[in-house]
Amino acid sequence: MSTALQIHASGIKLPVSLIPSTTKQISRASKRVGRIRCSATTPNKKYTIAVLPGDGIGTEVTPVAVEALRLAGSLEGIDFEFKEMLVGGAAYEATGVPFPEETLKASLESDAVYLGAVGITKKMPSSDHLPKHLRPEVGLMRIRRALGVYANLRPITVFPQLLEASSLKRSVTEEVDFMIIRELAGGLYYGKPRGFGINEKGEETGFCTEIYSSSEVDRVARIAFDMAMERRGKVCSVDKATILESSRLWRKRVTIMSEEYPEVDLSHMLVDTSGMELIRYPKQFDVLLTTNVFGDILSDVSAMITGGIGMLPSACIGGPGPQLFEPVHGSAPDIEGEDVANPLAAVLTAVMLLRYGLKEEAVAKRIENAIFDTLNEGFRTRDISTPGAKIVGCKKMGEEILKSLYVRVPSYQLN
């Protein structure tokens, strides 16, 4: 349940919905900060968000993101309606399938879809006993297919406060800011034929097929080039064209697409080389475009540049209807229920929902500023701990972000 709280600021009475545990915290914070910035008192826009907390820590970090959306929206004149639905293992346990029809319907009728995490949990430490079509991760793959999204955006940005949280040297991570664009709907994860068999020696075999069509490469490449036009004008396409026919087609189509963007500098890099270069000199990248499986791997590698997987948000875009937004981390059963999960990837995913899904930049910047301010105040979850930091849990970090949204007005927010 949320609690209605009214705070008077500059003669304005502002109704705000907050999680109950935050109310007293805000009262204390307002004593040390004398100015509150408000943009609206009566919401004049409405959006419906399908919220799929999913499994494991997804159920812990998602409420933090939802409350940040709710509060930031109210401060910018936007009213969010959140419809919570089941997906993954939670859906299987309740309905017998990982992606119920009710979830599909609510998702298609929404303005955007927010998903927390799917996967194994402490209650279900393995899904090997289930048929493939009933496993939790199938829920994620099916909602991606249902929404028609095909490009996964994964920003790799290092907050200056977290330079010491990375396992890499400060000189390597400082000022790193690039975007991984991963093709999401084709390639090795979806190609056919796939399955199991027996070879001529009588041995069991497993096989998958990576296949791409020209149109699949073209559409995700166009997103990469468009994004580069808005950034620093560089696209690095990552493949394995020395060995794989699918990569040769990939490189050919990306090169052809580049002719439409003479302002963008295109380079090609082999996937094994890119893994090395991401660690050696990540600042060289602006937009990194790659295939489904390579993007899945390289983005997790890149997460360590930022301080860890708990800092990495993502957006799944390109479909004709609502777009899908999900933190990159999984269900993390090893820390589930311990209030130690890092909610920042989840809140940054809410920022991407606002920026790429709803085109509400003012609200997105407000939440980004709140995260920046919370880190400035010294708050860290244990996975991104730095010397002298205040180590807090998931809930406390969420409370501090809400306080920053509500009462702290740093100079960079006023510019």
C-alpha positions in Angstrom: 0.0 0.0 0.0 1.2 3.5 -0.7 0.8 6.4 1.6 -0.5 9.8 0.6 1.8 12.5 1.8 1.4 16.3 1.4 4.3 18.6 1.7 4.1 22.4 1.5 6.7 24.1 -0.7 6.6 27.7 -1.8 2.9 27.8 -1.0 2.1 24.8 -3.1 0.5 21.7 -1.6 1.8 18.7 -3.5 0.2 15.2 -3.2 2.8 12.4 -3.6 2.5 8.7 -3.4 5.4 7.1 -1.4 6.2 3.7 0.0 5.4 3.9 3.8 8.9 3.4 5.0 10.0 6.5 3.2 7.7 9.1 4.8 9.6 9.5 8.0 12.9 9.6 6.1 11.7 12.5 3.9 10.6 14.4 7.0 14.1 14.1 8.4 15.7 15.0 5.1 13.6 18.1 4.7 15.1 19.6 7.9 18.5 19.7 6.3 17.5 20.7 2.8 15.6 24.0 2.6 14.4 23.9 -1.0 12.0 21.7 -2.8 11.6 21.8 -6.6 8.1 21.1 -7.9 6.8 21.1 -11.5 3.1 20.3 -11.2 0.4 19.6 -8.7 -2.2 18.0 -10.9 -1.1 15.3 -13.3 -2.1 16.1 -16.9 -0.7 13.1 -18.7 -1.4 9.4 -18.0 0.5 6.3 -18.9 -0.2 2.7 -18.2 2.8 0.5 -17.4 2.7 -3.3 -17.3 5.0 -4.3 -14.4 6.3 -7.8 -14.4 8.5 -8.3 -11.3 9.2 -11.9 -12.2 11.5 -13.9 -10.0 14.2 -13.7 -7.3 15.5 -10.2 -6.8 13.2 -8.9 -9.5 10.5 -8.7 -6.8 12.9 -6.6 -4.6 14.3 -4.1 -7.1 11.1 -3.6 -9.2 9.2 -1.8 -6.4 12.1 0.7 -6.1 11.9 1.5 -9.8 8.1 1.8 -9.7 8.2 4.2 -6.8 10.8 6.3 -8.5 8.6 6.5 -11.6 5.5 7.3 -9.5 7.2 10.2 -7.6 9.2 11.7 -10.5 6.1 11.5 -12.7 4.0 13.4 -10.2 6.6 16.1 -9.9 6.5 16.5 -13.7 2.7 16.4 -14.1 2.5 12.7 -15.1 0.2 10.0 -13.6 1.3 6.4 -14.0 -1.0 3.5 -13.6 0.9 0.3 -12.9 -0.6 -3.1 -13.7 1.4 -5.9 -12.0 1.4 -9.2 -13.9 3.2 -12.6 -13.6 6.0 -13.9 -15.7 8.7 -16.5 -15.5 8.9 -19.0 -12.6 6.4 -17.0 -10.5 3.9 -17.3 -13.4 4.6 -21.0 -13.8 4.0 -21.7 -10.1 0.7 -19.8 -10.1 -0.7 -20.7 -13.6 1.4 -23.6 -14.9 2.9 -21.5 -17.7 5.8 -19.0 -17.7 3.9 -16.4 -19.8 0.2 -16.4 -19.2 -2.3 -15.0 -21.6 -3.3 -12.4 -19.0 0.2 -11.1 -19.0 0.3 -10.9 -22.8 -2.9 -9.0 -22.9 -1.9 -6.5 -20.2 1.4 -5.9 -21.9 0.0 -5.3 -25.3 -2.5 -2.8 -23.9 0.1 -0.8 -22.0 2.3 2.1 -23.0 5.4 0.3 -21.9 6.4 -2.9 -20.2 8.8 -3.1 -17.2 10.3 -6.5 -16.3 12.3 -7.2 -13.2 14.1 -10.6 -13.7 13.3 -14.2 -14.6 15.1 -17.3 -13.7 15.7 -19.8 -10.9 15.0 -18.8 -7.3 15.7 -20.2 -3.8 12.4 -21.9 -4.0 13.1 -23.3 -7.4 16.9 -23.7 -7.5 16.8 -25.5 -10.8 14.4 -25.7 -13.7 16.1 -28.7 -15.3 13.2 -30.9 -14.3 10.8 -28.8 -16.5 10.2 -29.2 -20.2 11.9 -26.5 -22.1 8.7 -24.6 -22.9 7.8 -24.3 -19.2 11.1 -23.0 -17.9 11.2 -19.4 -16.5 13.4 -17.9 -19.1 10.9 -18.9 -21.8 8.6 -16.2 -20.4 11.2 -13.6 -21.2 11.8 -14.8 -24.7 8.1 -15.0 -25.4 7.3 -11.5 -24.3 10.2 -10.2 -26.5 8.7 -12.0 -29.4 5.1 -10.9 -28.6 6.1 -7.3 -28.5 8.1 -7.5 -31.7 11.2 -5.9 -30.2 14.5 -6.6 -32.0 17.2 -4.2 -30.6 18.5 -4.3 -27.1 20.1 -1.1 -25.9 22.6 -1.5 -23.1 24.4 1.7 -22.0 27.8 1.4 -20.5 28.3 4.6 -18.5 30.6 5.0 -15.5 29.4 7.2 -12.7 32.3 9.3 -11.4 31.5 8.4 -7.9 32.0 4.7 -8.7 35.4 4.8 -10.4 36.8 2.9 -7.4 34.1 0.3 -7.6 35.3 -1.1 -10.9 37.8 -3.9 -10.8 39.6 -2.0 -13.6 42.0 0.9 -13.1 40.6 4.4 -12.8 42.5 5.5 -15.9 40.7 2.8 -17.9 37.2 3.5 -16.7 37.1 7.2 -16.3 34.7 9.0 -18.7 33.6 5.7 -20.3 30.3 6.2 -22.1 29.2 3.9 -24.9 26.1 2.1 -26.0 25.9 -1.6 -26.9 23.2 -2.4 -29.4 22.5 -6.1 -29.4 20.3 -7.7 -32.1 17.6 -9.4 -30.0 15.2 -11.4 -32.2 17.4 -13.6 -34.4 20.8 -15.4 -34.5 21.9 -18.4 -32.5 19.1 -18.1 -29.9 16.3 -18.5 -32.4 17.8 -20.2 -35.4 16.6 -23.5 -36.7 17.3 -26.4 -36.9 18.2 -27.0 -33.3 17.9 -29.9 -30.9 19.5 -33.2 -29.9 20.6 -36.2 -31.9 22.9 -39.2 -32.2 25.9 -39.2 -34.5 27.4 -42.0 -36.5 29.5 -43.1 -33.5 26.3 -43.4 -31.4 27.2 -40.4 -29.3 24.6 -37.9 -28.1 24.9 -34.5 -29.9 23.4 -31.1 -29.3 23.1 -28.5 -32.1 21.9 -24.9 -32.7 21.9 -22.8 -35.8 22.9 -19.1 -36.2 21.0 -17.6 -39.1 20.4 -14.0 -40.1 18.5 -12.4 -42.9 19.4 -9.2 -44.6 16.4 -7.4 -43.2 17.2 -8.5 -39.6 20.6 -7.1 -39.9 19.5 -3.9 -41.7 16.9 -2.9 -39.1 19.1 -3.2 -36.1 22.0 -1.5 -38.0 19.8 1.4 -38.8 19.1 1.9 -35.0 22.8 1.8 -34.4 23.6 4.4 -37.0 20.7 6.7 -35.9 22.0 6.5 -32.4 25.6 7.3 -33.4 24.3 10.4 -35.2 23.0 11.6 -31.8 26.2 10.7 -30.0 29.8 11.0 -31.1 29.3 9.6 -34.7 31.1 6.2 -34.4 29.8 2.7 -34.9 31.9 -0.4 -34.2 30.3 -3.5 -35.6 31.4 -6.7 -33.9 31.3 -10.1 -35.6 33.3 -13.2 -36.4 33.5 -12.8 -40.2 36.7 -14.8 -40.5 34.9 -18.0 -39.6 31.1 -17.6 -39.7 29.0 -17.2 -42.8 26.3 -15.4 -40.7 28.9 -12.9 -39.6 30.0 -12.4 -43.2 26.5 -11.5 -44.2 26.3 -9.3 -41.0 29.4 -7.3 -42.0 28.3 -7.0 -45.6 24.9 -5.5 -44.7 26.3 -3.2 -42.0 28.8 -1.9 -44.6 26.0 -1.3 -47.1 23.9 0.5 -44.4 26.8 2.8 -43.6 26.6 4.3 -47.1 23.4 6.1 -45.9 25.3 7.6 -43.0 28.4 9.3 -44.4 28.8 11.3 -41.2 29.3 8.2 -39.1 32.6 6.5 -38.9 32.2 2.7 -39.2 34.7 0.2 -38.1 34.6 -3.6 -37.8 36.1 -5.7 -35.1 36.2 -9.5 -34.4 34.4 -10.6 -31.3 37.5 -12.0 -29.6 39.4 -8.8 -30.2 36.5 -6.7 -28.9 36.5 -8.6 -25.6 40.2 -7.6 -25.2 39.6 -4.0 -26.3 36.7 -3.5 -23.9 39.0 -4.2 -21.0 42.1 -2.5 -22.5 40.6 0.8 -23.7 36.8 1.0 -23.5 36.8 4.8 -24.1 37.4 4.1 -27.8 33.8 2.9 -28.2 30.7 5.0 -28.9 28.1 2.7 -30.4 29.0 -1.0 -30.4 26.7 -3.0 -32.7 26.6 -6.8 -32.5 24.7 -10.1 -32.8 22.4 -11.6 -30.2 24.8 -14.1 -28.6 27.9 -11.8 -28.9 25.9 -8.9 -27.4 24.7 -11.0 -24.5 28.3 -11.9 -23.6 30.0 -8.6 -24.3 27.5 -6.6 -22.3 28.1 -8.7 -19.2 31.8 -8.2 -19.7 31.3 -4.5 -20.0 29.2 -4.4 -16.8 32.4 -4.8 -14.8 33.6 -1.5 -16.3 30.8 0.3 -14.5 31.2 -1.5 -11.2 29.1 -4.6 -11.8 26.0 -6.2 -13.3 23.9 -4.3 -10.7 24.5 -1.1 -12.6 23.4 -2.2 -16.1 19.9 -1.3 -17.4 18.5 -2.2 -20.8 15.8 -1.3 -23.3 14.3 -3.7 -25.9 13.0 -1.6 -28.7 11.9 -1.7 -32.3 8.4 -3.2 -32.0 5.2 -1.6 -33.3 3.6 -1.3 -29.9 4.8 -1.0 -26.3 8.6 -1.4 -25.8 10.2 -3.7 -23.1 12.6 -2.5 -20.4 14.6 -4.8 -18.1 17.7 -4.7 -16.0 20.4 -6.9 -17.4 21.0 -8.8 -14.1 19.1 -12.1 -13.5 17.1 -13.4 -10.6 20.2 -13.8 -8.4 18.9 -16.6 -6.1 22.1 -16.5 -4.0 21.1 -13.1 -2.6 17.3 -13.3 -2.9 15.4 -12.1 0.1 18.5 -10.7 1.9 17.9 -7.0 1.1 21.3 -6.7 -0.5 20.5 -6.4 -4.2 21.5 -3.3 -6.0 18.4 -1.5 -7.3 20.3 1.0 -9.4 20.1 -1.1 -12.6 16.4 -1.3 -12.1 16.0 2.4 -11.5 18.2 3.2 -14.5 16.0 0.9 -16.5 13.1 3.1 -15.5 15.1 6.0 -16.9 15.4 4.2 -20.2 11.6 3.5 -20.2 11.0 7.2 -19.9 13.6 8.2 -22.5 13.1 5.6 -25.2 9.6 4.3 -24.5 7.6 7.4 -23.5 9.9 10.2 -24.7 9.6 11.9 -21.3 13.1 13.3 -21.1 12.4 15.7 -18.2 11.3 12.9 -15.9 14.2 10.7 -17.0 16.7 13.4 -16.2 15.0 14.0 -12.8 15.6 10.4 -11.8 19.1 10.4 -13.2 19.9 13.4 -11.1 18.5 11.7 -8.0 20.7 8.7 -8.6 23.7 10.9 -9.1 22.9 12.8 -5.9 22.3 9.6 -3.9 25.8 8.4 -4.9 27.2 11.8 -4.0 25.7 11.4 -0.6 27.9 8.3 -0.2 25.3 5.5 -0.3 26.3 2.2 -1.9 25.1 -1.4 -1.9 27.7 -3.9 -1.1 28.5 -4.8 -4.7 29.6 -1.3 -5.5 31.2 -0.4 -2.2 34.0 2.2 -2.2 36.3 3.4 0.6 34.3 5.5 3.1 30.9 4.7 1.6 27.7 4.1 3.6 26.8 0.5 2.8 23.0 0.0 2.6 20.5 -2.5 1.4 18.1 -2.5 -1.5 15.2 -0.8 0.4 17.4 1.9 2.0 19.0 2.7 -1.3 15.5 3.1 -2.7 14.5 5.4 0.1 17.5 7.6 -0.5 16.7 7.9 -4.2 13.2 9.0 -3.4 14.5 11.5 -0.9 16.8 12.9 -3.6 13.9 13.1 -6.0 11.8 15.0 -3.5 13.9 17.3 -1.5 17.5 17.5 -2.7 18.1 20.1 -5.5 21.7 19.9 -6.5 23.2 22.6 -8.8 23.4 20.3 -11.8 19.6 19.8 -11.6 18.9 23.5 -11.7 21.0 24.3 -14.8 
